[in-house]
């Protein structure tokens, strides 16, 4: 198969941005890397990008989302728990003080480098549900789909 990426592999008619997932998924589709994290690590080590995108502090982001009429929801916290070793309940308590309104409980972690099995996914989702249930938060579900066809495999319970 063709190893290089074409412009249309990254930019679709409905999107004019280029972020890491837009480059990594076509590479994974071609079988050039075994996992998303492996591809991301390779790109960071081998593809210099002279651009630094500042990441505003969490309180500022929560305020921005709410001022725009959105609901501030903490997305896929299982990665924070597993990869960064963070305890979710104290984190939620702090974020609620800044205006957090929800937490993504259901998410497809399985298949990522941090969650290889369905059992690991069930365990982390149960832990998130338990922590979220201690607070007055909206509990959400997400697919993290980046392409329309990815939505086809996401099933609502």
C-alpha positions in Angstrom: 0.0 0.0 0.0 0.9 3.6 -0.5 2.9 4.9 2.5 2.6 8.6 2.0 -0.4 10.7 3.0 -2.3 12.7 0.5 -4.0 16.0 1.3 -7.5 14.4 1.0 -6.5 11.8 3.6 -6.2 14.6 6.2 -8.5 17.3 5.0 -12.1 16.3 4.4 -14.7 18.5 2.7 -16.3 19.4 6.1 -13.0 20.1 7.9 -10.3 22.6 7.2 -8.2 22.1 10.3 -5.2 19.7 10.8 -4.8 18.3 14.3 -2.8 15.2 15.4 -5.8 12.7 15.1 -6.3 13.9 11.5 -2.8 12.7 10.6 -2.5 9.7 12.9 -5.7 7.9 11.8 -4.7 7.7 8.1 -1.4 6.3 9.2 -3.1 3.7 11.4 -5.5 2.9 8.5 -2.4 2.1 6.4 -1.0 -0.2 9.1 2.1 1.9 9.6 1.8 1.9 13.3 0.4 -0.6 15.9 -1.3 2.0 18.0 -2.4 5.6 18.2 0.1 6.3 21.0 3.0 4.8 19.0 2.2 6.9 16.0 1.8 10.1 18.1 5.2 9.4 19.8 6.9 8.9 16.5 5.5 12.1 15.0 6.5 14.1 18.1 10.0 12.7 17.8 10.5 12.9 14.0 8.2 15.7 12.7 9.3 19.1 13.9 6.4 21.6 14.1 7.6 25.1 14.9 4.3 25.9 16.5 3.4 26.1 20.2 -0.3 26.2 20.9 -0.8 27.6 24.4 -3.2 25.6 26.6 -5.2 28.0 28.8 -5.7 27.1 32.5 -8.7 24.8 33.2 -10.7 27.5 35.0 -10.4 29.8 31.9 -11.5 27.0 29.6 -14.5 26.2 31.7 -15.5 29.9 31.8 -15.1 30.1 28.0 -17.3 27.1 27.3 -20.0 28.3 29.7 -19.9 31.9 28.3 -20.4 30.5 24.8 -23.5 28.7 26.0 -21.9 25.3 26.2 -21.9 22.8 29.0 -18.4 22.2 30.6 -17.9 18.5 30.7 -14.7 16.7 31.6 -14.0 14.3 28.7 -12.7 10.7 29.1 -11.2 11.1 32.6 -10.1 7.4 32.5 -6.9 8.5 30.8 -6.2 11.0 33.6 -6.8 8.3 36.1 -4.8 5.6 34.4 -1.9 7.4 32.7 -1.5 10.4 35.1 -2.4 8.5 38.2 -5.0 11.2 39.2 -7.7 10.5 41.7 -11.0 11.6 40.0 -13.1 12.7 43.0 -10.8 15.4 44.2 -10.3 16.6 40.7 -14.0 16.8 40.1 -14.5 18.7 43.3 -11.9 21.3 42.3 -13.3 21.6 38.8 -16.9 22.0 40.1 -15.6 25.0 42.0 -14.6 26.5 38.7 -18.0 25.7 37.0 -17.7 22.1 35.7 -21.1 20.8 35.0 -20.6 17.2 33.8 -18.3 14.3 33.4 -18.1 11.8 30.5 -18.7 8.4 32.1 -19.2 6.2 29.1 -16.4 6.2 26.7 -14.7 3.5 24.5 -11.4 3.1 26.2 -10.9 -0.4 25.0 -8.2 -0.8 22.4 -6.1 2.2 23.6 -2.7 1.4 25.0 -3.9 2.1 28.5 -7.0 -0.1 28.3 -6.3 -3.3 26.3 -9.4 -5.3 27.3 -13.2 -4.9 27.8 -12.7 -5.8 31.5 -10.3 -2.9 32.0 -12.8 -0.6 30.3 -15.7 -1.8 32.4 -13.6 -1.3 35.6 -12.6 2.2 34.8 -16.1 3.2 33.7 -17.5 1.8 37.0 -14.9 3.8 38.9 -15.7 7.0 37.0 -19.5 6.4 37.5 -18.9 6.0 41.2 -16.8 9.2 41.5 -19.2 11.2 39.4 -22.2 10.0 41.4 -20.8 11.7 44.5 -21.4 15.1 42.9 -24.3 16.9 41.2 -22.9 16.4 37.7 -24.5 15.5 34.4 -23.1 12.2 33.3 -22.4 11.9 29.6 -21.4 9.3 27.0 -19.1 9.9 24.1 -17.6 8.1 21.1 -14.7 10.5 20.4 -15.5 9.8 16.7 -13.6 12.0 14.2 -15.2 10.6 11.0 -18.9 9.9 10.2 -18.2 6.2 9.6 -16.8 6.0 13.2 -20.2 6.9 14.5 -21.6 3.7 12.9 -19.8 1.5 15.4 -20.8 3.6 18.5 -23.9 2.1 20.1 -26.1 3.8 22.6 -27.2 1.7 25.5 
